[in-house]
């Protein structure tokens, strides 16, 4: 998502909820055509700002209100002397109400309006006014063909409200979707713009509330909330008399043979994110390397389960799974952890063992699956998870009575009570091994400092994503350990240690 996202509202809506917002405004006294005019002016302003010297415009229009926006944009362009055309993929005879009035205004302005064909020449900025947020089924011809023509054109593309073919509810691609350079959306943000394939097809995102009266919109439920610095729970400042025993003892359990680095990264992350004490239970052969890398850790070589209960008893929070493996050693350690009533973060192989039905879950649990792990936990395919990430995250939260972080573009935080939050920060350079281990340790540290699981997940995911975003500008080659210093700095900026 573009840097503009920091100025976006927090509430995210389904397509049905967005339609209800429109209906409330109209019922409150704002005519539908006036809202359409405001939308067209907002899109036109954004287009002129992005491509001020374009001088030419091709609008591809369907037959709904989304098309009406497109016709009005074309009229605005025509009046300032741009070379303008509308290619009608939907039959104009099917237009009704406000969209029909918009068609008449474009015709009166002298806009060239003709039926779309696969051979129709495109020029200038392409305006996608084909299909709005109400689309649910697969895109059919001729719309699918028009979308493919847009994507193959090489011309700049502005999508009106939502790229055609993108599901507003899930962020899935309904067969084919427009790849926009800029999307201008209105009144309420659609959930699908931010997750699934949404971030890949939306381009830069602009929002305009169309001068909506906040009082009219107040009370309309949202399906999710975007994370923002202002809304995140803050850790309290520490008194001058603070000591390490007040800020949690985090025990990281993992690091089977050949995977010692994963558990070490989690332990380092917990330490750097404010845990008072951090212990690492790992294979004995990893202890020397861990202490050489981070001598502040209390490292214990664990050969069998009889050594673990006393370590668990001394801890306040458990982080289980990084490098744990799925062999007998990992299974036995996870079974001991699962029997504890301590708050726990489960990641990686702890989740794979859980999916295999080899362990029960503790009372207070936060799990951090990527889409493949989520699919195994739900007994479905990764494609099914990605097709509706919000539903998958909530299903996991209910099934395991846990707070869930479903990782990926547009990471989601879900709670068993139905709360859903989304993080639209991050960077492609974060596609690198070990970043999940850092997140798990960060979450353990926040739990150890007294945060509730859902609030810890929100803050931890946001810190992790923003740190990756800050480093991503340096390009490829981001290593997981690189995140520790910027996370610590961001945490201090968000929740200062001293007043």
N, C-alpha and C positions, 0 to 999 in steps of 0.2 A: 504494500500500500504506500501511497505517496506521502511525503511530509505533510501534505494538506490534511491528512487524517487526524492530526493532533487537534484540529479545530472542529472536528465533526461532533455531533451529539453522541451521547452514550447509548441511548435506546435503539435496539434493533427490532424490526418488525417482520412478520410473515406477510405474504401477499394479501391475505384476508385482512390482517390488521391494518395494512397500509390502505386498503380500500375503505376501511372503516374510518380512518383519519380523513380521507377525502370526503366521505359522506358527512362527517361531523362538520367540516368546514362549510360545505354547501348548505347543510341544515341550519348552520349558524348565520347564514346571510350572505356568503360569498358565492356568486354565481359560478357554475362550473366553467363557463367559457372564460370568465375572468381569471380563474386559476390556470386555465390552459394558456392564456396570453402571458401570465406571469412566468409560467414554465418556459415558454418559448423565448421570452426576453432573457431569462436567466441562462438558458443554453446558448443563446446568441452572444451574450456578453462573454461567456467562457470561451466560446469558439473564437471570437475576435481577439481575445487576450492571448490565446494559445497560437493562433495562426493569423496574425494581423494583416499579412500581405497576401493571403491566399487569393482573394478576388474571385473565386469560383466555388460553387457549391452544388453537390448532387444529393438530393434527399431520396432515400428509398423508403416508401411509405406502405404500411399495411392498411387495415380498415377499422382500427379501433382508435381510442383516444391517444395512444402513442403516435399514430399517424397524424392526428390533429395537431399535436405539438410540432411535428415535422412540417406540415403545411404552413403553419404560422412562422416557423423559422425561415422557410423559403421566402415568404412574403417580406420579412424583415431584410433579408439579403438582397432581394430584388429591388427594394426601395432605395438602397444605398449604392446601387449600380453594380452589384456583383453579377457574374454570369451564373444563372441559377436554373436548375431543372429539378422536377420531381418525377421519379420513376415509380409508377403505381404497381406494386406487387399484389396488393389487395384491390379489388374492384371498387372504384370510387362510388359506384351506385349503392354499395352496401353501407356507406358511411351514414351515420345518423347523429342527431343531436348536435353537441358541441363540435364533434369532428367534421360533420357536414358543413357547419358554419365556418370552420377553419379552412376547409377546401374552397369554399366560395371566396373567402378573403384572399387566398393565394391566387385564385383565378382572376379576381378583380385587380390584383397587383400586377398582373401580366406575367406570372411565372409560367414557364413552359412545363406543361404536365402531359406525360405520355405513359403508355403502358410499358412496364418493364419487360425486357427480354434478355436472354443470356448474352446477346450480342450488343446490347445497349451500351454506348460509350459512357464511361464515367470520367468526371473531371473534378478537380479541386478537392475540397474537404468533403468526405462522404458522411452524411448524417443518417445514422441507423434509427429509423422510426418505424420499424417493421412490426415487432411483437413486444408487448409490454410485460409487466410483472405478473400478469394472470396466467401465463403459459404454464401448463403442467405436463402435457404429453410431448412426445417426440416431435420435433419440427418436421413438417412435411413439405413436399414440393408444392408450389414453386419457391416457398420461403427458404428452404434448405439450399436451393440452387443460388438464390440471391445472396445468402450469407456466404456461401463458398466464393462467389464472385467478389464480394467485399474483401474477404480475407486474402484473396489472390491478387488484389488490385495494386498493392504497394502504396496506396494513397492514404493520407491521414484520415482517421475515423473518429467521429464523435458519436457516442451512444446516448440516446435520450432515455433517461430514467434507469435503464438497465440494458446491458448488451443482449440483443435478441438471441434466444436459445439458452440463456443462463436461467436456471430455476431460482426464483427469488426466495424460495423457502429453504433450499438445501445447498445451493452453490454448485449443483451438478450441471453438467452439460447435457442438454436434452437433444442428443444426436449430434448437433453442430451448433456452435455459438460464435457470434461476432467477436473478433479480437479488436477491441477498441484501444485507441491511444488516450482517450479522455471520455469519462462518463459523467454526466451531470444528472444527479438524482434529486428528488423533490419531496418535501413535507416530512417524510419519515424514511430512515435508512432501512434498506432491505437486508435481511440476514445473509442471503446468498451472495451479496456483493463481497463478503469478507472471508468466506471459507470455501472449501472444495476447490474448484477451478476458478472461482470468482477472482481472487487476486491476480490470476494469470491473464484474464480477459478484460478486466475493468479498465486497466491503464491507470492514469491519474484520476482521482475521484474528487468531484466537487459536489457540494450539497447546498441547496437553497430551500429555505422553509416557505417560500412564496408568501411571506408576510403573514403567515398563519397566526391567529390569536392563540397564544399559549393556553389561555383559560379554556378555550374550546377543546383543545387537544388533551388537556389534563385528565388524567384518570384512564386513558386508553392503555391497556396492558401491552407490554412488549414481550417478545419471546426470549430475548437475551439482552445483556448489557455489555457494551464495549468497556474494556479496561482503560482507565486514564489515571494519571498521577493524582489528580484531585480526589478521585473516588476510592482509592486504595486505602486500606487500613494501615495505620502507621504504628511502628513500634514506639513505645514510650521512651523518652530520654532516660538516661541512666543517672542515678544520684551519685554524688561524689564518693559515697561510701560503697559503691558497687563492688562485688567480688564474683569470682568465676562460678561459684555454686548457685548463683541466682539466675543463670542464663542457659541452663539446660546442659545435660550430659548426653551427647548424641553418640550412639553406637552404630557404626557401619559394619554390616556383615556381608562378606563377599570376597571375591578374589581367589577363585580356584586356580589350579595350576595353569599357567599361561595367560591368566586374566587378572593379574595383580594390579595393573594400572587402573582398571575401572573402579575398583573399591578405593584405591588411593585418591583418585580424583574426587570421589564423593566425600571422602573424609577431609581432604583439603578444602573443598567448597564449604562444608559445614563449619570448619574452623574460621575461614575468611569471612563468613557471613554472620559471625557473631555468637556462635555457640560457646558456652563457657568452657566446656570440656568435650573432647572428641576422642573416642576409642575406635580402634579398627581391629576387628576379628577376621583373620585371613589365614591363608596357608603359611606355615612356618617359614618356608623359603622366601616369602615376600617381606618379612619383617625388617631385615637389614636394609633393603632398598628403600622401604617406606620411611624408616627413621632417618636415613641419609637424606632423603628428599624433604621430609617434614618432621623434624625432631620434636615438635610440640605435640605430636600425636602419641597416644598410648596404644601401642601395637602389640597384639597378642597372637601368637601362632596357635591355631586351633586345629587339632587333628581329629577330634571326635566331639560328639554332642555333650559329653559330660563336663567339658570345660566351659560351655557357653552359658548355662543358667546363672552362674555367679556374675558374669559380665552383664547379662540382661538385667539382673536385679539392681545393679548399680546405675544403670542408664535411665534416662527420662524419655528418650525417643529412640526408635530403631529405624535405620535405613537398611533395607534388605534387598539384595538382588544384583547389584553391579558386579559383573564377573563371577556370579555365584555358580554358574554351571548347572546342569540338570542331572548330574551324576549322584551317587549315593551321598557324597559329602555335602553337596548343596541341598539335597532333599532333607537330610537330617537336621542341618542348621535351620532351614526354613521352618521345619515342624516345631522346633523349640521356640523360635520367634513367634510363630502363630499362636502358641499357647499363652503368650504374655498379654497382659492388659495394657501395656504401654502403647501410646500413639505410635503409628508406624507409617513409613513410606515404602512402598514396594515398587520395584522397577525391574526391567530386563528379565532375567531368568526366574525371579520370584513370580512374575506374571505368567511365564510359560509353564511353570510347575502348577500354578493355580489353574490355568486353563486345562491342564491335563487331569485335574481333579485329584491331585495328590496331597492337598492341604486345605484346611479350613481357614477362614479369615478371622483376624482379631477384631475386637469391638470398634476400635478407632483406626481407620485405615484410609490412606491416600495413595491412589495408584496412578502411574504415569505411563500408560501404554502409547506406543506409536500405532499407526493404523493396522499393521500386520498383527501385532500383539492383541489389539482390540478385537480383530476378527477372530482370533483363536479363543479369546475369552467369551465371545458371543456365539461361537459356533457358526460363523458365516464367512463369506469371502471378504478380502480386503476391499474389493471393488464395491461391495454392498456397504461397508463402513463409509467409504469415501463418497458414496452416492447420497448419503444423508448423515453427515458427521454429527449434527446436533442430536438427532434421534439416537445415534449409536452411543454418544457420550452419556445421555440420560438413561439409556437402557443399561449401560454398565453400572452407573451409580445406583440404580434400583436393584439390579441383580446382586451386587456385592455389598450393598449398603455402605458405600464408600464414596469419598470425594474423588472425582476422576479428572485427570489432566489428559485429554486426548491431544497428543502432539501433532504437529504438522503446520502447514500454512493456515493461519487463522486458528491457532491452538484454542481449545475449548476447556473450560472448567465447569463441571457439572456436579450437582449435589443430589442426594436421594430425595430431597424435598422439592425438586423441580427447578431450582435455581440454575441458570446457565449464563456464563460469562465468556467473552471472546477477546483474545489478544490479537490485534492486527499489526503488531510490530514484528521485527525480525529481518533476516537477510538471507539470500540464497547461499552465502558463504558459510552459513551455519550447518550446511549439509556435510557434516564431518563427524568422525567417530569420537565418542566420549562426552559430547555435549549433554546427553541425557543423564550421564553420571553426575555431571556438575549440577544439573537441575535437581536431582534427587537429594544431593547433599545440602543444597540451598534450602530446599523445602524442610528438610530435617532440622536445620538451624532455626528456621522461623518457628516451627512447632516447639522447639526447645525453649525459645524465648517467650512462649506463652500465647502465640497466635492460634486461633481456631483453624481447623483444617481448610475450610473453604477460603477464608481470608488469606491464609498462608499461601494457598495455591495461587490465588489471584496475584498477590504481590510477587511471589517467586517467579511465576511465568513472565510477568511484566518486566522484572529486573533482568532476567535471563535473556529475553527477546531484545530489550533495549541495549544491553551490553553487546549482543551479537550485531545489532544494527550499527552501533558506534564503531565496531571493529570491521564490519563488512565493507566499508568504504576502501579498505586497504586491499580488497580483492580476495582471491582464492588463497588457500593455505592456512585458514584460521584453525588453530589447535584449541582443543577444549580448555586447556590450562590458561590460555590467553584471556578467557572470560573472567577469571577470578578478580583481577585488579579493577576492571571497570564495574563489575557487579558491586564490589565493595564501595566504590566511589558513588555509584547511583543510590545505593542503600543509605549512605550517609546523607546525600542530598535530600532524599525522600524522608528519612527518619533520623535526624541528627542525634548523635550519641549524647550530646549535652544541649541544654536549652540555649 
